[in-house]
Amino acid sequence: MKFIFGLLSFVTIGLIIGSVSQLTLLRQLEDSHGTGTKSPRFRRLHQRDGFLQLPRGIPFWKNDREAEILRLGYIKPEVLSWSPRIILLRNFLSMEECEYLKAIGHPHLRNSQVVERETGKSIKSNVRTSYGMFLSSEDRKHPMVQAIEKRISIYAQIPTENGEPIQILRYEKNQYYAPHHDYFADTYNLKNGGQRIATVLMYLSDNVEGGETYFPKGGSGECNCGGKIVKGLSVKPTKGNAVLFWSMGLNGQADPNALHGACEVLSGKKWAAVKWMRQGPHV
C-alpha cells in the first residue's frame, strides 16, 4: 500500500514539474519569436491605432497626438439610417472641448438666420429661433478647434479645407428650427465650395428636455420630438455626442430624405455646434 502511494506521489510530482517546464519553455519560445507578453511583437499587436489596450478594454494614448486628436478608443459610431445616411458618434467630443466651444461662443451669440431661397442671403426667420455665431479665423487657429475640425474631416471623409467655420448654437425654452435641408437651392452659395455634402452636429450640453434632432423621413417608425410622438427618427441631445448625416446621396445628387430639424426645447438650454462640409474648398 505504501509502495502504491509513493508511486502515485512520484508520478504526480513528475507531472507538475513537467507542466511547469513546458510552460517555461513555451514562454521562452514565444518571447524569442516575438509573441510573448513581454515581447515587442506582443506590444505591437496590442497597441492599435495609437493607444495600448489595457485590461477591461480601457484605452490610453501613449505620446500619440494623432490618436488623441481622433479620440481613438472612445468614439463609438452607430448607424441610425442608411437612407438618409445618418450616423451617431458617441463620445465625439470631450467634456473639455464642449465647455471650450460654449465659452468662446457665448459672448458673440446673435439671432440665428436662414438662407433666403431667392437671393442666397442670410435673413432672420421665424422658422429658426435659436441664437448662434460662427467661429472666426482666429478662433480656428486654436489647437483644440483644429483637433475637432481634423476629427470631423476624418470621420466624414471630406478634406478639412472643404468645411465651413463651426457654428455655435444655443436653444432656449420654446426655441426650435423647423424641418429643412442643408443643401442650397440657390446658385449664390454654390460659388464658394459648391454644394454642402455632409453635416456634423455636435451636442455641447446635457439636462435638456426636448430639443431632439428630428429626421421626418428617417425610417418608418415613431419618435419623440419636443414632447410629441411623430413619425420618423430623432436623436436626443447628449453632451459629447455628435450626429453625422449626408445631404447628398451616393449618386451625387441632393437627397430630399435628409430633411431635418431641431425640435422645440421644453426645459433647460441646448448648446450645439454644427459644421457643414462642401464639395470643394471653402474660403
HUDA-V13410 format. One line per field, one symbol per residue. ss: DSSP state (~ for helix, > for strand, _ for the rest). phi: phi as a letter, one per 30 degrees, with the letter a starting at -180 (. if undefined). psi: psi as a letter, one per 30 degrees, with the letter a starting at -180 (. if undefined). Layout:
BEGIN
ss = ???
phi = ???
psi = ???
END
This chain:
BEGIN
ss = _~~~~~~~~~~~~~~~~~~~~~~~~~~~~~~~_______~~~~~~_>>__>>>_~~~_>>>___~~~~~~_____>>>>>>>__>>>>>>____~~~~~~~~~~~~___>>__>>______>>____>__>>>>____~~~_~~~~~~~~~~~~~~___~~~>___>>>>>_____>>>>_______~~~~____>>>>>>>>_____>>__>>>______>>>>__>>>>_>>>______>>>>>_>_____>_~~~_>>>__>>>__>>>>>>>>>_____
phi = .dddddddddddddddddddddddddddddddcibddcdededddccchjbdcdeiiddbcchbddddddhdjcdbdbdcacbddbbccdidcddddddddddddedcdbedbbddddciddbdaddbcdcaacddddedddeddddddddeedddhbeeddcdedccbbcceidabdeacdddcccedddcjiddcbbcccccbchcciiddcceccjcdbacbhiccbdkbbbddbejdbccbcdbdddicecdddeaacdddcaibccbbbbcccdbecc
psi = eeeeeeeeeeeeeeeeeeeeeeeeeeeeeeefghflffleeeeeegikhfkkjlkggjllkjhjeeeeefhkfekjkjkekfjljkkkjkhekleeeeeeeeefeefgklklllkkeefglklkkgfjgakllkkleeeffkeeeeeeeeeeeeefhkkeffklkkkkkkkakglljlklkflkflfefffifalkelkjjkkflahkkaglkkjfgilgallkjhgkklkaklkkjkkfllkklkfklfgglkjffgklljlkkelakjklkkkkkleakk.
END
